[in-house]
Amino acid sequence: MEEKNDRCIRRTKNAIKNGLLSLLKTKPINQITVRELCDLVDINRGTFYLHYADIYYLLETLENELYNELEKCFSNHPNPNEVINNPHPLLSEIFSCFSMNFELTSILLGPHGDPAFVEKLKKLLKKNCEARWKFLFPAAIADYYAYFSSFVTEGYFGLIKHWIQSGMKETPKELVLISENIIFNGINMLKSASINEKERRENDIL
């Protein structure tokens, strides 16, 4: 009986969460009411308040779940030497996390998202990057850590935002390869792609 009740509670919570995400696609959080959400998922307000204090607490719950998942990605790869020599496993885990939370992430990074939470995620990435680099390169000038981590953080979030807004056409594994190419090869990647495309067009003409 208890297991049945637990399943019922999980289904109700999932319905409420999905309902909020559906509404956030069309309007910001401050224009969504509990009554509107309850009507959408066909529950009474008492059921909503049984699980959540208000709409903002519900959104915070969703954000915290994503934050904790991303934090776990970093804790699963604590060795700076392993990450710097082979960033693929960590990056793959991070991109997979965003992929599995596609709907929430696309909303948070969209016009009705939560800029404060996005900044919180950026700080998480920046903090972990700086800690690893300071361990690996302790003699570097202090400001360089901040400059480099800011550059990498903004770059990764720009990459993730474009990936999500373009419909996640690439798999997390493919996005890892793209990001590694950008970091390690930079402009050479664009040069190579440009040369290959030029050669392809010339061959098509011939």
C-alpha positions as CSV (number, residue, x, y, z in Angstrom):
1,M,0.0,0.0,0.0
2,E,2.8,2.4,0.9
3,E,4.6,1.7,-2.4
4,K,1.4,2.5,-4.3
5,N,1.1,5.8,-2.4
6,D,4.7,6.6,-3.2
7,R,4.1,6.0,-6.9
8,C,1.0,8.2,-6.8
9,I,3.0,11.0,-5.1
10,R,5.7,10.7,-7.7
11,R,3.2,10.8,-10.6
12,T,1.5,13.9,-9.1
13,K,4.9,15.7,-8.6
14,N,6.0,14.9,-12.1
15,A,2.7,16.2,-13.5
16,I,3.1,19.4,-11.6
17,K,6.7,19.8,-12.7
18,N,5.8,19.1,-16.3
19,G,2.9,21.5,-16.1
20,L,5.2,24.3,-14.9
21,L,7.6,23.7,-17.7
22,S,4.8,23.8,-20.2
23,L,3.7,27.2,-18.9
24,L,7.2,28.5,-18.8
25,K,7.5,28.0,-22.5
26,T,5.0,30.8,-23.1
27,K,5.3,33.2,-20.1
28,P,7.7,34.2,-17.2
29,I,7.4,32.7,-13.8
30,N,5.8,35.9,-12.3
31,Q,2.8,35.5,-14.6
32,I,2.0,31.9,-13.6
33,T,-0.5,31.3,-10.9
34,V,-1.0,28.2,-8.8
35,R,-4.7,28.0,-10.0
36,E,-3.6,28.1,-13.6
37,L,-1.1,25.3,-13.1
38,C,-3.6,23.2,-11.2
39,D,-6.2,23.6,-13.9
40,L,-3.6,22.5,-16.5
41,V,-2.6,19.3,-14.7
42,D,-6.1,18.7,-13.3
43,I,-5.4,18.7,-9.6
44,N,-6.8,20.9,-6.8
45,R,-4.8,23.6,-5.1
46,G,-4.7,21.6,-1.9
47,T,-2.8,18.9,-3.6
48,F,-0.3,21.4,-5.0
49,Y,0.3,23.0,-1.6
50,L,0.8,19.5,-0.1
51,H,4.0,19.3,-2.0
52,Y,5.2,22.9,-2.8
53,A,4.9,26.2,-0.9
54,D,4.4,28.2,-4.1
55,I,5.3,28.5,-7.8
56,Y,8.7,29.9,-7.0
57,Y,9.6,27.1,-4.6
58,L,8.6,24.6,-7.3
59,L,10.9,26.2,-9.9
60,E,13.7,26.3,-7.3
61,T,13.2,22.6,-6.7
62,L,13.6,21.9,-10.4
63,E,16.7,24.1,-10.6
64,N,18.3,22.5,-7.5
65,E,17.8,19.0,-9.0
66,L,19.7,20.1,-12.2
67,Y,22.4,21.9,-10.1
68,N,22.9,18.8,-8.0
69,E,23.2,16.6,-11.0
70,L,25.9,18.9,-12.5
71,E,27.7,19.1,-9.2
72,K,27.8,15.3,-9.2
73,C,29.4,15.3,-12.6
74,F,32.4,17.2,-11.2
75,S,32.6,15.2,-8.0
76,N,32.8,12.0,-10.2
77,H,36.0,13.3,-11.7
78,P,38.0,14.8,-8.9
79,N,41.5,14.1,-10.3
80,P,42.8,17.3,-12.1
81,N,45.5,15.4,-13.9
82,E,43.0,12.9,-15.4
83,V,40.7,15.7,-16.5
84,I,43.4,17.8,-18.1
85,N,44.8,14.8,-20.0
86,N,41.5,13.4,-21.0
87,P,38.5,15.8,-20.5
88,H,36.3,13.6,-22.6
89,P,34.6,11.6,-19.7
90,L,33.8,14.8,-17.7
91,L,32.5,16.8,-20.7
92,S,30.5,13.8,-21.9
93,E,28.8,13.5,-18.5
94,I,28.0,17.3,-18.4
95,F,26.6,17.4,-21.9
96,S,24.5,14.2,-21.2
97,C,23.1,15.9,-18.1
98,F,21.9,18.9,-20.1
99,S,20.6,16.5,-22.8
100,M,18.6,14.5,-20.3
101,N,17.2,17.7,-18.9
102,F,16.6,19.2,-22.3
103,E,13.2,20.8,-21.6
104,L,14.2,22.5,-18.3
105,T,17.6,23.6,-19.7
106,S,16.0,25.1,-22.8
107,I,13.6,27.1,-20.7
108,L,16.2,28.3,-18.2
109,L,18.4,29.5,-21.1
110,G,15.5,30.9,-23.0
111,P,13.5,34.2,-22.8
112,H,11.4,33.1,-19.8
113,G,14.4,31.6,-18.0
114,D,16.0,32.4,-14.7
115,P,19.2,34.5,-15.3
116,A,20.2,34.2,-11.6
117,F,20.2,30.4,-11.8
118,V,22.2,30.5,-15.0
119,E,24.8,32.6,-13.2
120,K,24.8,30.1,-10.4
121,L,25.6,27.3,-12.9
122,K,28.4,29.4,-14.4
123,K,29.9,29.9,-11.0
124,L,29.8,26.2,-10.4
125,L,31.8,25.6,-13.7
126,K,34.2,28.5,-13.0
127,K,34.9,27.3,-9.5
128,N,35.7,23.8,-10.5
129,C,37.9,25.0,-13.4
130,E,39.9,27.4,-11.3
131,A,40.4,24.8,-8.5
132,R,41.8,22.3,-11.0
133,W,44.0,24.7,-12.8
134,K,45.5,26.2,-9.6
135,F,46.4,22.6,-8.6
136,L,48.0,21.8,-11.9
137,F,49.7,25.2,-12.5
138,P,50.4,26.7,-9.1
139,A,53.0,29.2,-10.3
140,A,50.7,31.0,-12.8
141,I,49.8,34.6,-12.3
142,A,46.6,34.8,-10.2
143,D,44.7,36.9,-12.6
144,Y,45.3,34.4,-15.4
145,Y,43.1,31.8,-13.6
146,A,40.2,34.2,-13.5
147,Y,40.6,35.3,-17.1
148,F,40.9,31.8,-18.5
149,S,38.1,30.4,-16.4
150,S,35.8,33.3,-17.4
151,F,36.6,32.7,-21.1
152,V,36.0,29.0,-20.9
153,T,32.8,29.3,-18.8
154,E,31.2,31.8,-21.1
155,G,32.3,29.8,-24.1
156,Y,30.8,26.6,-22.8
157,F,27.5,28.1,-22.0
158,G,27.4,29.8,-25.4
159,L,28.1,26.4,-26.9
160,I,25.4,24.7,-24.8
161,K,22.9,27.4,-25.5
162,H,23.4,27.2,-29.3
163,W,23.2,23.4,-29.1
164,I,19.9,23.5,-27.2
165,Q,18.3,26.2,-29.3
166,S,19.3,24.4,-32.5
167,G,17.4,21.3,-31.3
168,M,20.4,19.3,-30.0
169,K,21.2,17.9,-33.5
170,E,24.5,16.5,-32.2
171,T,24.8,13.8,-29.6
172,P,26.6,14.7,-26.3
173,K,29.5,12.6,-27.6
174,E,29.7,14.7,-30.8
175,L,29.4,17.9,-28.8
176,V,32.4,16.8,-26.7
177,L,34.5,16.4,-29.8
178,I,33.4,19.8,-31.1
179,S,34.3,21.5,-27.7
180,E,37.6,19.7,-27.5
181,N,38.5,20.8,-31.0
182,I,37.6,24.4,-30.1
183,I,39.7,24.3,-27.0
184,F,42.7,22.5,-28.3
185,N,42.8,23.6,-31.9
186,G,40.8,26.8,-32.0
187,I,41.0,28.7,-35.3
188,N,42.7,25.7,-37.0
189,M,39.4,23.8,-36.8
190,L,37.7,26.5,-38.8
191,K,40.5,26.6,-41.3
192,S,40.4,22.9,-41.8
193,A,36.6,22.9,-42.2
194,S,36.8,25.7,-44.7
195,I,39.5,24.0,-46.8
196,N,37.5,20.7,-46.8
197,E,34.3,22.5,-47.9
198,K,36.1,24.3,-50.6
199,E,37.6,21.1,-51.9
200,R,34.2,19.4,-51.8
201,R,32.6,22.2,-53.9
202,E,35.4,22.1,-56.4
203,N,34.9,18.3,-56.8
204,D,31.2,18.8,-57.2
205,I,31.8,21.2,-60.0
206,L,34.2,18.8,-61.7
